[in-house]
Protein backbone atom coordinates (compact mmCIF):
# COMPACT_ATOMS: atom_id res chain seq x y z
CA UNK A 1 0.00 0.00 0.00
CA UNK A 2 2.08 2.86 -1.34
CA UNK A 3 -0.14 5.63 0.05
CA UNK A 4 0.18 4.18 3.57
CA UNK A 5 3.96 4.04 3.13
CA UNK A 6 4.01 7.68 2.00
CA UNK A 7 1.92 8.63 5.03
CA UNK A 8 4.42 6.94 7.34
CA UNK A 9 7.30 8.83 5.67
CA UNK A 10 5.58 12.21 5.98
CA UNK A 11 4.72 11.43 9.60
CA UNK A 12 8.44 11.17 10.47
CA UNK A 13 8.52 14.98 10.68
CA UNK A 14 10.35 17.98 9.23
CA UNK A 15 13.86 16.97 10.33
CA UNK A 16 13.68 13.68 8.45
CA UNK A 17 12.16 15.47 5.46
CA UNK A 18 15.02 17.98 5.41
CA UNK A 19 17.64 15.22 5.72
CA UNK A 20 16.02 13.24 2.91
CA UNK A 21 15.93 16.33 0.71
CA UNK A 22 19.65 16.98 1.25
CA UNK A 23 20.41 13.35 0.46
CA UNK A 24 18.40 13.50 -2.77
CA UNK A 25 20.14 16.74 -3.76
CA UNK A 26 23.48 14.99 -3.32
CA UNK A 27 22.22 12.05 -5.37
CA UNK A 28 21.24 14.37 -8.22
CA UNK A 29 24.64 16.06 -8.13
CA UNK A 30 26.43 12.70 -8.13
CA UNK A 31 24.44 11.46 -11.12
CA UNK A 32 25.16 14.68 -13.02
CA UNK A 33 28.87 14.49 -12.16
CA UNK A 34 29.01 10.93 -13.53
CA UNK A 35 28.04 12.33 -16.93
CA UNK A 36 31.18 14.55 -16.94
CA UNK A 37 29.47 17.64 -18.40
CA UNK A 38 31.62 20.61 -19.49
CA UNK A 39 31.97 23.25 -16.76
CA UNK A 40 32.45 27.01 -17.27
CA UNK A 41 33.90 29.25 -14.53
CA UNK A 42 31.40 31.44 -12.66
CA UNK A 43 31.95 34.68 -10.79
CA UNK A 44 30.73 35.08 -7.23
CA UNK A 45 27.79 37.32 -8.14
CA UNK A 46 26.51 35.01 -10.83
CA UNK A 47 26.97 31.96 -8.59
CA UNK A 48 24.98 33.75 -5.88
CA UNK A 49 22.18 34.56 -8.32
CA UNK A 50 21.91 31.08 -9.81
CA UNK A 51 22.22 29.24 -6.49
CA UNK A 52 19.47 31.41 -4.96
CA UNK A 53 17.24 30.61 -7.93
CA UNK A 54 17.80 26.91 -7.35
CA UNK A 55 17.19 27.52 -3.65
CA UNK A 56 13.69 28.74 -4.47
CA UNK A 57 12.98 25.50 -6.34
CA UNK A 58 14.49 23.44 -3.51
CA UNK A 59 12.29 25.13 -0.91
CA UNK A 60 9.24 24.54 -3.12
CA UNK A 61 10.02 20.82 -2.99
CA UNK A 62 9.23 20.96 0.76
CA UNK A 63 5.65 22.16 0.17
CA UNK A 64 3.70 18.97 -0.71
CA UNK A 65 2.27 18.66 2.86
CA UNK A 66 0.15 21.73 2.01
CA UNK A 67 -1.64 19.46 -0.48
CA UNK A 68 -2.06 16.61 2.01
CA UNK A 69 -5.89 16.75 2.30
CA UNK A 70 -6.26 16.65 -1.50
CA UNK A 71 -3.67 13.88 -1.84
CA UNK A 72 -5.38 11.67 0.76
CA UNK A 73 -8.87 12.18 -0.66
CA UNK A 74 -7.74 11.44 -4.23
CA UNK A 75 -5.35 8.57 -3.40
CA UNK A 76 -2.34 10.54 -4.69
CA UNK A 77 -0.25 10.70 -1.51
CA UNK A 78 2.58 8.50 -2.81
CA UNK A 79 2.54 10.30 -6.18
CA UNK A 80 2.98 13.58 -4.30
CA UNK A 81 5.94 12.17 -2.36
CA UNK A 82 7.50 10.78 -5.56
CA UNK A 83 7.14 14.20 -7.22
CA UNK A 84 8.87 15.84 -4.25
CA UNK A 85 11.77 13.38 -4.43
CA UNK A 86 12.12 13.67 -8.21
CA UNK A 87 12.23 17.47 -7.93
CA UNK A 88 14.96 17.27 -5.28
CA UNK A 89 17.09 15.00 -7.49
CA UNK A 90 16.60 17.33 -10.48
CA UNK A 91 17.62 20.35 -8.41
CA UNK A 92 20.72 18.53 -7.20
CA UNK A 93 21.63 17.78 -10.81
CA UNK A 94 21.13 21.42 -11.76
CA UNK A 95 23.29 22.61 -8.89
CA UNK A 96 26.33 20.64 -10.05
CA UNK A 97 27.44 22.79 -13.03
CA UNK A 98 26.87 25.96 -10.99
CA UNK A 99 28.87 24.78 -7.97
CA UNK A 100 31.58 23.17 -10.11
CA UNK A 101 31.89 26.35 -12.19
CA UNK A 102 32.37 28.50 -9.10
CA UNK A 103 34.88 26.00 -7.70
CA UNK A 104 36.76 26.08 -11.01
CA UNK A 105 36.88 29.87 -10.84
CA UNK A 106 37.88 29.99 -7.16
CA UNK A 107 40.11 26.93 -6.73
CA UNK A 108 40.98 25.86 -10.28
CA UNK A 109 39.38 22.53 -9.33
CA UNK A 110 35.67 21.77 -9.99
CA UNK A 111 35.66 19.03 -7.33
CA UNK A 112 35.46 21.70 -4.64
CA UNK A 113 31.89 22.21 -5.86
CA UNK A 114 30.88 19.40 -3.49
CA UNK A 115 30.90 22.06 -0.76
CA UNK A 116 27.60 23.36 -2.15
CA UNK A 117 25.87 20.12 -1.11
CA UNK A 118 26.95 20.41 2.53
CA UNK A 119 24.76 22.72 4.63
CA UNK A 120 26.48 26.04 5.42
CA UNK A 121 29.76 24.96 3.73
CA UNK A 122 28.54 26.34 0.41
CA UNK A 123 29.31 29.83 1.72
CA UNK A 124 33.00 29.06 1.11
CA UNK A 125 32.34 29.13 -2.63
CA UNK A 126 30.62 32.48 -2.25
CA UNK A 127 33.31 34.13 -0.14
CA UNK A 128 36.36 32.82 -1.98
CA UNK A 129 37.66 35.13 -4.71
CA UNK A 130 39.19 34.17 -8.04
CA UNK A 131 42.16 31.87 -8.18
CA UNK A 132 45.49 33.57 -8.97
CA UNK A 133 45.78 31.86 -12.33
CA UNK A 134 42.45 33.38 -13.37
CA UNK A 135 42.87 36.94 -12.10
CA UNK A 136 45.21 38.09 -14.87
CA UNK A 137 43.27 36.37 -17.65
CA UNK A 138 39.98 37.91 -16.49
CA UNK A 139 41.29 41.40 -15.80
CA UNK A 140 40.56 42.66 -19.30
CA UNK A 141 37.52 40.48 -19.94
CA UNK A 142 34.24 42.45 -20.36
CA UNK A 143 31.53 41.93 -17.71
CA UNK A 144 28.49 40.38 -19.35
CA UNK A 145 26.16 41.23 -16.48
CA UNK A 146 26.36 43.66 -13.62
CA UNK A 147 27.63 42.19 -10.37
CA UNK A 148 25.38 44.61 -8.47
CA UNK A 149 22.32 43.48 -10.42
CA UNK A 150 23.16 39.81 -9.88
CA UNK A 151 23.64 40.35 -6.16
CA UNK A 152 20.40 42.35 -5.82
CA UNK A 153 18.27 39.78 -7.60
CA UNK A 154 20.03 36.98 -5.70
CA UNK A 155 19.27 38.69 -2.38
CA UNK A 156 15.60 38.95 -3.32
CA UNK A 157 15.54 35.24 -4.20
CA UNK A 158 17.28 34.38 -0.92
CA UNK A 159 14.51 36.16 1.01
CA UNK A 160 11.95 34.27 -1.06
CA UNK A 161 13.68 30.99 -0.15
CA UNK A 162 13.44 31.89 3.54
CA UNK A 163 9.73 32.71 3.26
CA UNK A 164 8.87 29.50 1.39
CA UNK A 165 10.93 27.35 3.76
CA UNK A 166 9.19 28.81 6.82
CA UNK A 167 5.83 28.15 5.16
CA UNK A 168 6.85 24.55 4.40
CA UNK A 169 7.93 23.81 7.97
CA UNK A 170 4.71 25.29 9.30
CA UNK A 171 2.89 22.91 6.97
CA UNK A 172 4.80 20.00 8.53
CA UNK A 173 3.81 21.23 11.98
CA UNK A 174 0.19 21.26 10.81
CA UNK A 175 0.64 17.71 9.54
CA UNK A 176 1.96 16.55 12.92
CA UNK A 177 -1.02 18.18 14.65
CA UNK A 178 -3.41 16.51 12.21
CA UNK A 179 -1.85 13.12 12.96
CA UNK A 180 -1.98 13.72 16.71
CA UNK A 181 -5.63 14.82 16.62
CA UNK A 182 -6.70 12.06 14.22
CA UNK A 183 -4.93 8.74 14.90
CA UNK A 184 -7.23 7.04 12.38
CA UNK A 185 -5.81 9.10 9.49
CA UNK A 186 -3.55 6.25 8.39
CA UNK A 187 -6.53 3.92 8.27
CA UNK A 188 -8.35 6.45 6.10
CA UNK A 189 -5.44 6.40 3.65
CA UNK A 190 -5.48 2.60 3.55
CA UNK A 191 -9.27 2.56 3.20
CA UNK A 192 -9.19 4.84 0.14
CA UNK A 193 -6.49 2.65 -1.39
CA UNK A 194 -8.58 -0.49 -0.96
CA UNK A 195 -11.73 1.21 -2.20
CA UNK A 196 -9.92 2.27 -5.35
CA UNK A 197 -8.57 -1.19 -6.22
CA UNK A 198 -10.98 -3.67 -4.61
CA UNK A 199 -10.33 -6.50 -2.15
CA UNK A 200 -9.27 -9.14 -4.66
CA UNK A 201 -6.85 -6.78 -6.39
CA UNK A 202 -5.31 -5.76 -3.05
CA UNK A 203 -4.94 -9.41 -2.00
CA UNK A 204 -3.24 -10.19 -5.33
CA UNK A 205 -0.87 -7.26 -4.87
CA UNK A 206 -0.02 -8.41 -1.36
CA UNK A 207 0.67 -11.94 -2.58
CA UNK A 208 2.91 -10.71 -5.42
CA UNK A 209 4.79 -8.40 -3.06
CA UNK A 210 5.39 -11.07 -0.43
CA UNK A 211 6.38 -13.70 -3.00
CA UNK A 212 9.33 -11.51 -3.99
CA UNK A 213 10.74 -11.88 -0.47
CA UNK A 214 10.31 -15.63 -0.12
CA UNK A 215 11.35 -17.38 1.93
CA UNK A 216 11.13 -14.96 4.88
CA UNK A 217 10.91 -15.52 8.61
CA UNK A 218 7.51 -14.87 10.13
CA UNK A 219 8.76 -15.23 13.71
CA UNK A 220 11.39 -17.14 15.68
CA UNK A 221 10.32 -20.60 14.47
CA UNK A 222 8.26 -20.11 11.31
CA UNK A 223 9.47 -19.38 7.78
CA UNK A 224 6.98 -18.44 5.06
CA UNK A 225 7.70 -20.55 1.98
CA UNK A 226 4.70 -19.78 -0.23
CA UNK A 227 2.00 -17.09 -0.61
CA UNK A 228 -1.01 -17.61 -2.87
CA UNK A 229 -3.95 -15.30 -3.63
CA UNK A 230 -7.26 -17.13 -4.10
CA UNK A 231 -10.03 -14.60 -4.58
CA UNK A 232 -10.57 -12.94 -1.20
CA UNK A 233 -8.26 -15.44 0.50
CA UNK A 234 -4.54 -14.94 1.08
CA UNK A 235 -2.94 -18.32 1.83
CA UNK A 236 0.49 -18.30 3.55
CA UNK A 237 2.37 -21.57 3.97
CA UNK A 238 4.81 -21.55 6.91
CA UNK A 239 7.22 -24.33 7.82
CA UNK A 240 8.98 -25.03 11.13
CA UNK A 241 12.62 -23.97 11.10
CA UNK A 242 14.45 -25.68 12.65
CA UNK A 243 12.25 -28.81 12.61
CA UNK A 244 11.02 -29.48 16.14
CA UNK A 245 8.65 -32.38 16.90
CA UNK A 246 7.59 -30.93 20.27
CA UNK A 247 6.73 -27.59 18.72
CA UNK A 248 4.91 -29.38 15.90
CA UNK A 249 2.67 -31.14 18.44
CA UNK A 250 2.05 -27.82 20.22
CA UNK A 251 0.87 -26.33 16.94
CA UNK A 252 -1.38 -29.30 16.22
CA UNK A 253 -3.05 -29.09 19.62
CA UNK A 254 -2.92 -25.26 19.72
CA UNK A 255 -5.23 -24.93 16.72
CA UNK A 256 -7.81 -23.65 16.27
CA UNK A 257 -8.55 -22.46 19.83
CA UNK A 258 -5.26 -22.58 21.71
CA UNK A 259 -2.33 -20.35 22.49
CA UNK A 260 -0.82 -20.76 19.02
CA UNK A 261 -3.98 -19.39 17.52
CA UNK A 262 -3.92 -16.34 19.81
CA UNK A 263 -0.28 -15.54 19.00
CA UNK A 264 -0.71 -15.90 15.24
CA UNK A 265 -3.94 -13.89 15.11
CA UNK A 266 -2.32 -11.06 17.07
CA UNK A 267 0.77 -11.07 14.85
CA UNK A 268 -1.04 -11.25 11.50
CA UNK A 269 -3.61 -8.61 12.40
CA UNK A 270 -0.88 -6.22 13.54
CA UNK A 271 1.81 -6.76 10.90
CA UNK A 272 -0.35 -6.90 7.79
CA UNK A 273 -2.68 -4.08 8.80
CA UNK A 274 -5.40 -6.65 8.29
CA UNK A 275 -8.47 -5.23 10.09
CA UNK A 276 -9.44 -2.86 7.28
CA UNK A 277 -8.91 -5.51 4.62
CA UNK A 278 -10.75 -8.14 6.65
CA UNK A 279 -13.69 -5.76 7.08
CA UNK A 280 -14.15 -5.93 3.32
CA UNK A 281 -14.33 -9.74 3.39
CA UNK A 282 -10.73 -10.84 3.00
CA UNK A 283 -9.56 -14.00 4.82
CA UNK A 284 -5.99 -14.87 5.79
CA UNK A 285 -5.17 -18.58 5.84
CA UNK A 286 -2.05 -19.85 7.63
CA UNK A 287 -0.92 -23.37 6.68
CA UNK A 288 1.63 -24.91 9.08
CA UNK A 289 3.99 -27.58 7.75
CA UNK A 290 7.04 -29.57 8.82
CA UNK A 291 9.19 -31.93 6.82
CA UNK A 292 8.68 -34.87 6.50
CA UNK A 293 5.33 -34.79 8.34
CA UNK A 294 3.72 -32.45 5.84
CA UNK A 295 0.79 -30.25 6.91
CA UNK A 296 0.30 -29.86 10.68
CA UNK A 297 -2.86 -27.80 10.48
CA UNK A 298 -4.25 -24.52 9.22
CA UNK A 299 -5.74 -21.38 10.71
CA UNK A 300 -8.22 -19.05 9.00
CA UNK A 301 -8.33 -15.48 10.24
CA UNK A 302 -11.41 -13.38 9.47
CA UNK A 303 -12.60 -9.95 10.58
CA UNK A 304 -14.22 -11.32 13.74
CA UNK A 305 -10.89 -12.81 14.87
CA UNK A 306 -9.08 -9.47 14.72
CA UNK A 307 -12.00 -7.62 16.29
CA UNK A 308 -12.33 -9.81 19.40
CA UNK A 309 -10.25 -9.31 22.54
CA UNK A 310 -7.55 -11.98 22.68
CA UNK A 311 -6.66 -13.35 26.08
CA UNK A 312 -3.69 -15.60 26.92
CA UNK A 313 -5.67 -17.70 29.38
CA UNK A 314 -7.46 -20.02 26.96
CA UNK A 315 -4.54 -22.32 26.15
CA UNK A 316 -5.59 -25.85 25.28
C-alpha positions, 0 to 999 in steps of 0.5 A, spaced: 500 500 500 504 505 497 499 511 500 500 508 507 507 508 506 508 515 503 503 517 510 508 513 514 514 517 511 511 524 511 509 522 519 516 522 520 517 529 521 520 535 518 527 533 520 527 527 516 524 530 510 530 535 510 535 530 511 532 526 505 531 532 501 539 533 502 540 526 500 536 527 494 540 533 492 546 529 493 544 524 489 542 528 483 549 532 483 552 525 483 548 522 477 550 529 473 557 528 475 558 521 472 556 524 466 562 529 466 558 535 463 563 541 461 563 546 466 564 554 465 567 558 470 562 562 474 563 569 478 561 570 485 555 574 483 553 570 478 553 563 482 549 567 488 544 569 483 543 562 480 544 558 487 538 562 490 534 561 484 535 553 485 534 555 492 527 557 491 525 551 487 528 546 492 524 550 498 518 549 493 520 541 494 518 541 501 511 544 500 507 537 498 504 537 505 500 543 504 496 538 499 495 533 504 488 533 504 487 533 497 492 527 496 489 523 501 482 524 498 484 522 491 489 517 493 495 521 490 499 521 496 505 516 494 505 520 487 505 527 491 511 524 495 514 521 488 514 528 485 517 531 491 523 526 491 524 527 483 524 534 484 529 534 489 534 529 485 533 534 479 535 540 483 541 537 485 543 535 478 542 542 476 546 545 482 552 541 479 554 545 473 553 551 478 557 549 484 563 546 479 563 552 475 564 556 481 569 551 484 573 552 477 573 559 478 575 559 485 580 553 486 581 551 479 578 545 481 571 543 480 571 538 485 570 543 490 563 544 488 561 538 493 561 544 498 555 546 495 551 540 497 553 540 505 549 545 509 552 552 510 559 549 507 557 552 500 558 559 503 565 558 502 564 558 494 561 564 495 566 568 499 572 565 496 575 570 490 578 568 483 584 563 483 590 567 482 591 563 475 584 566 473 585 573 475 590 576 470 586 572 464 579 575 467 582 582 468 581 585 461 575 580 460 568 584 459 563 583 464 556 580 461 552 582 467 552 587 472 555 584 479 550 589 483 544 586 479 546 579 480 547 580 487 540 584 488 536 579 484 540 573 488 538 577 495 531 577 493 531 570 491 534 568 498 529 572 502 523 568 497 527 561 499 526 563 507 519 565 506 517 558 502 521 554 507 518 557 513 511 556 510 513 549 508 515 547 515 509 550 518 505 545 513 509 540 517 507 542 523 500 542 521 501 535 519 503 533 525 497 536 529 493 533 524 496 526 525 496 527 533 488 529 533 486 524 528 490 517 529 485 514 524 488 518 518 492 512 516 486 507 516 483 512 512 489 512 507 489 505 507 481 505 506 481 509 500 487 505 497 482 499 498 476 502 495 480 504 489 482 497 487 478 492 490 479 487 495 481 481 490 486 486 487 489 488 493 490 481 495 493 479 489 498 485 490 499 483 497 501 476 494 505 478 489 509 483 493 510 477 499 512 472 494 518 476 492 521 476 499 520 468 499 522 465 503 522 470 509 521 468 517 515 470 520 517 469 527 522 465 531 520 458 528 516 459 522 518 461 515 513 463 510 515 458 503 509 460 499 504 465 498 497 464 494 492 469 492 485 465 491 479 470 490 478 474 497 483 469 501 490 470 502 494 463 503 500 463 507 504 456 507 509 456 513 514 451 515 517 449 522 525 452 522 528 448 525 524 442 525 522 441 532 517 435 533 515 438 540 513 444 537 509 441 531 505 437 536 504 444 540 501 447 533 497 441 532 493 441 539 494 449 539 489 450 533 484 452 532 482 455 539 489 454 543 495 459 544 498 458 538 492 461 535 492 467 539 499 468 538 498 468 530 492 472 530 495 477 534 501 477 529 497 477 523 492 482 524 498 487 527 503 486 521 499 486 515 494 491 517 489 486 516 483 489 520 481 494 514 482 488 509 478 483 513 472 488 514 471 488 506 471 480 506 478 478 506 480 472 509 488 470 511 489 462 511 495 460 515 498 453 513 503 450 518 507 444 515 514 440 517 518 436 513 517 430 513 510 430 516 507 435 511 501 439 513 500 440 521 494 444 520 491 450 518 488 457 521 483 461 518 483 469 520 477 473 518 474 480 521 471 477 527 478 474 529 481 481 529 476 484 532 475 480 538 479 481 545 484 476 545 486 473 552 492 468 553 488 464 558 485 459 553 490 455 552 488 448 550 
